[in-house]
Amino acid sequence: MEAIIEIKNGVTRHPDKRMAEPVNLTIERGEQVAIVGPNAAGKSRLVDIITGRYPLLQSAVAGTHGLMRHITFRDSYGEQDGTYYYQQRWNQHDIPEDMPRVDGKPIIALSSGEMRRYQLGRALKSEPDVLIIDNPYIGLDVQTRQWLTALLEQLIAERGLTLILVLSKSDDLPEFITHVLPVEQLRLGKKMTRQEYLQSSKPLPSPALPEEEREWVLRLPQKDLSATPFYPQHGGEVLRFNDVSIRYGEHTILDRLSWRVGEGERWALSGRNGSGKSTLLSLVCADNPQSYACDIRLFGHRRGSGESIWEIKRHIGYVSPEMHRAYLKDIPAIDIVASGLSDSIGLYVRPRPEQREGCQRWMQVFGIRELADRTFLTLSSGEQRLCLLARAFVKDPELLILDEPLHGLDDLNRQRVREIIEAFCLRQHKTLVMVTHYEEELPPCIDKHLTLKRSEGE
């Protein structure tokens, strides 16, 4: 068989980018490969070796792979500074004419799922022989996942394309994959067939969240909200949209949406890519300028009635793919978590000792306490997501807004976070709005659903 990619005793010259053992790998023509493993196992490091990002000692990536393309979605909008997330939200009403557009939409207005389709199209225009895609299915609705699988199967059949998929979710393993490369603790395991891998898979421990951590979350002290400004009385209204419409140019994102969320309710927000889910959540969090032109009531108060953004945010814990993609502050992980206390990008107010202790405790709940002193950009994408989740919970918010919170997490961490959300929402005065395209990711406490539909012609 012809080797498309071959690495013998591969060791990177950069000591900090090495695997625990030299890499020996052969991928032959006709093989379609998935790289799998838990968060921080070394999957991205292995891809960096395959793509030649880090030169090797004495060895090189050999074979007949021809043109190789690697699609990663970390910086879908290009290099940005840490304030870009907010600039993106606030500048959508002033879009330059020369900005690239997809189906008439400016890139800046695309949903994360639409952006993935755009990135894939750009990569395929160069007609690569080998295409490496990081977590291709996360953030995509069911129909788009089916479309992507069919497209990749077609490219394999018609172009002889070799695919290497990097997967965090074991149940995202498509049927066209022929071989699996398991990675764990910076070690590349033996290449196995898809069937061998599925037969070797072990069930997840249940529960995934240790009982001690679950009890700590359940026993967090109850806040006295009776005299808190901009918060309703017990059982009151947390959120109301009255006939809300959002348009960017000729494109309607939300069309006359009315929606009421009462305190203690747990909502699942669903809809196809581009239906307006992230836009809706940005309105709630005051990260969208059109929120002040709409009839939106938060915690019983009309938006723009004298409250500040910070009075709104003090009750809200929030995480989203857009926030993760734009969060480029390379500061210690514990400072990332602590920034949630003041809703800042970066840490500008030094937390008090008891607050810092609380940050460490939340990191322990999410299983990342040992990462406290590691800087954010040195962490794996899964570890970064866990830090941002701890950041959303650290101030014990009354309203949790979780936009695809399990993005990029491995099977065990997905289950652990799901159990954390469930335990948190069993407490008084806790309201949840959660977005996911995977029904099985919703915690059992979810009892209400809102499905958005894309506007006609979109």
HURABEL-V522573 format. One record per residue. N is the residue number from 1. RES is the residue in one small letter. SS is DSSP state (H for helix, E for strand, L for the rest). Layout:
N | RES | SS
N | RES | SS
This chain:
1 | m | L
2 | e | L
3 | a | E
4 | i | E
5 | i | E
6 | e | E
7 | i | E
8 | k | E
9 | n | E
10 | g | E
11 | v | L
12 | t | E
13 | r | L
14 | h | L
15 | p | H
16 | d | H
17 | k | H
18 | r | L
19 | m | L
20 | a | L
21 | e | L
22 | p | L
23 | v | E
24 | n | E
25 | l | E
26 | t | E
27 | i | E
28 | e | E
29 | r | L
30 | g | L
31 | e | L
32 | q | L
33 | v | E
34 | a | E
35 | i | E
36 | v | E
37 | g | L
38 | p | L
39 | n | L
40 | a | L
41 | a | L
42 | g | L
43 | k | H
44 | s | H
45 | r | H
46 | l | H
47 | v | H
48 | d | H
49 | i | H
50 | i | H
51 | t | H
52 | g | L
53 | r | L
54 | y | L
55 | p | L
56 | l | E
57 | l | L
58 | q | L
59 | s | L
60 | a | L
61 | v | L
62 | a | E
63 | g | L
64 | t | L
65 | h | L
66 | g | L
67 | l | L
68 | m | E
69 | r | E
70 | h | E
71 | i | E
72 | t | L
73 | f | L
74 | r | L
75 | d | L
76 | s | L
77 | y | L
78 | g | L
79 | e | L
80 | q | L
81 | d | L
82 | g | L
83 | t | L
84 | y | H
85 | y | H
86 | y | H
87 | q | H
88 | q | H
89 | r | H
90 | w | H
91 | n | L
92 | q | L
93 | h | L
94 | d | L
95 | i | L
96 | p | L
97 | e | L
98 | d | L
99 | m | L
100 | p | L
101 | r | E
102 | v | E
103 | d | L
104 | g | L
105 | k | E
106 | p | E
107 | i | H
108 | i | H
109 | a | H
110 | l | L
111 | s | L
112 | s | H
113 | g | H
114 | e | H
115 | m | H
116 | r | H
117 | r | H
118 | y | H
119 | q | H
120 | l | H
121 | g | H
122 | r | H
123 | a | H
124 | l | H
125 | k | H
126 | s | L
127 | e | L
128 | p | L
129 | d | L
130 | v | E
131 | l | E
132 | i | E
133 | i | E
134 | d | E
135 | n | L
136 | p | L
137 | y | L
138 | i | L
139 | g | L
140 | l | L
141 | d | L
142 | v | H
143 | q | H
144 | t | H
145 | r | H
146 | q | H
147 | w | H
148 | l | H
149 | t | H
150 | a | H
151 | l | H
152 | l | H
153 | e | H
154 | q | H
155 | l | H
156 | i | H
157 | a | H
158 | e | H
159 | r | H
160 | g | L
161 | l | L
162 | t | E
163 | l | E
164 | i | E
165 | l | E
166 | v | E
167 | l | E
168 | s | L
169 | k | L
170 | s | H
171 | d | H
172 | d | H
173 | l | L
174 | p | L
175 | e | L
176 | f | L
177 | i | L
178 | t | L
179 | h | E
180 | v | E
181 | l | E
182 | p | E
183 | v | E
184 | e | E
185 | q | L
186 | l | L
187 | r | E
188 | l | E
189 | g | L
190 | k | L
191 | k | L
192 | m | E
193 | t | E
194 | r | H
195 | q | H
196 | e | H
197 | y | H
198 | l | H
199 | q | H
200 | s | H
201 | s | L
202 | k | L
203 | p | L
204 | l | L
205 | p | L
206 | s | L
207 | p | L
208 | a | L
209 | l | L
210 | p | L
211 | e | H
212 | e | H
213 | e | H
214 | r | H
215 | e | H
216 | w | H
217 | v | H
218 | l | H
219 | r | L
220 | l | L
221 | p | L
222 | q | L
223 | k | L
224 | d | L
225 | l | L
226 | s | L
227 | a | L
228 | t | L
229 | p | L
230 | f | L
231 | y | L
232 | p | L
233 | q | L
234 | h | L
235 | g | L
236 | g | L
237 | e | E
238 | v | E
239 | l | E
240 | r | E
241 | f | E
242 | n | E
243 | d | E
244 | v | E
245 | s | E
246 | i | E
247 | r | E
248 | y | E
249 | g | L
250 | e | L
251 | h | E
252 | t | E
253 | i | E
254 | l | E
255 | d | E
256 | r | E
257 | l | E
258 | s | E
259 | w | E
260 | r | E
261 | v | E
262 | g | E
263 | e | L
264 | g | L
265 | e | L
266 | r | E
267 | w | E
268 | a | E
269 | l | E
270 | s | E
271 | g | E
272 | r | L
273 | n | L
274 | g | L
275 | s | L
276 | g | L
277 | k | H
278 | s | H
279 | t | H
280 | l | H
281 | l | H
282 | s | H
283 | l | H
284 | v | H
285 | c | L
286 | a | L
287 | d | L
288 | n | L
289 | p | H
290 | q | H
291 | s | H
292 | y | H
293 | a | H
294 | c | L
295 | d | L
296 | i | E
297 | r | E
298 | l | E
299 | f | L
300 | g | L
301 | h | E
302 | r | E
303 | r | L
304 | g | L
305 | s | L
306 | g | L
307 | e | L
308 | s | L
309 | i | H
310 | w | H
311 | e | H
312 | i | H
313 | k | H
314 | r | L
315 | h | L
316 | i | E
317 | g | E
318 | y | E
319 | v | E
320 | s | L
321 | p | H
322 | e | H
323 | m | H
324 | h | H
325 | r | H
326 | a | H
327 | y | L
328 | l | L
329 | k | L
330 | d | L
331 | i | L
332 | p | E
333 | a | H
334 | i | H
335 | d | H
336 | i | H
337 | v | H
338 | a | H
339 | s | H
340 | g | H
341 | l | H
342 | s | L
343 | d | L
344 | s | L
345 | i | L
346 | g | L
347 | l | L
348 | y | L
349 | v | L
350 | r | L
351 | p | L
352 | r | L
353 | p | H
354 | e | H
355 | q | H
356 | r | H
357 | e | H
358 | g | H
359 | c | H
360 | q | H
361 | r | H
362 | w | H
363 | m | H
364 | q | H
365 | v | H
366 | f | L
367 | g | L
368 | i | L
369 | r | H
370 | e | H
371 | l | H
372 | a | L
373 | d | L
374 | r | L
375 | t | E
376 | f | H
377 | l | H
378 | t | H
379 | l | L
380 | s | L
381 | s | H
382 | g | H
383 | e | H
384 | q | H
385 | r | H
386 | l | H
387 | c | H
388 | l | H
389 | l | H
390 | a | H
391 | r | H
392 | a | H
393 | f | H
394 | v | L
395 | k | L
396 | d | L
397 | p | L
398 | e | L
399 | l | E
400 | l | E
401 | i | E
402 | l | E
403 | d | E
404 | e | L
405 | p | L
406 | l | L
407 | h | L
408 | g | L
409 | l | L
410 | d | L
411 | d | H
412 | l | H
413 | n | H
414 | r | H
415 | q | H
416 | r | H
417 | v | H
418 | r | H
419 | e | H
420 | i | H
421 | i | H
422 | e | H
423 | a | H
424 | f | H
425 | c | H
426 | l | L
427 | r | L
428 | q | L
429 | h | L
430 | k | L
431 | t | E
432 | l | E
433 | v | E
434 | m | E
435 | v | E
436 | t | L
437 | h | L
438 | y | L
439 | e | H
440 | e | H
441 | e | H
442 | l | L
443 | p | L
444 | p | L
445 | c | L
446 | i | L
447 | d | L
448 | k | E
449 | h | E
450 | l | E
451 | t | E
452 | l | E
453 | k | L
454 | r | L
455 | s | L
456 | e | L
457 | g | L
458 | e | L
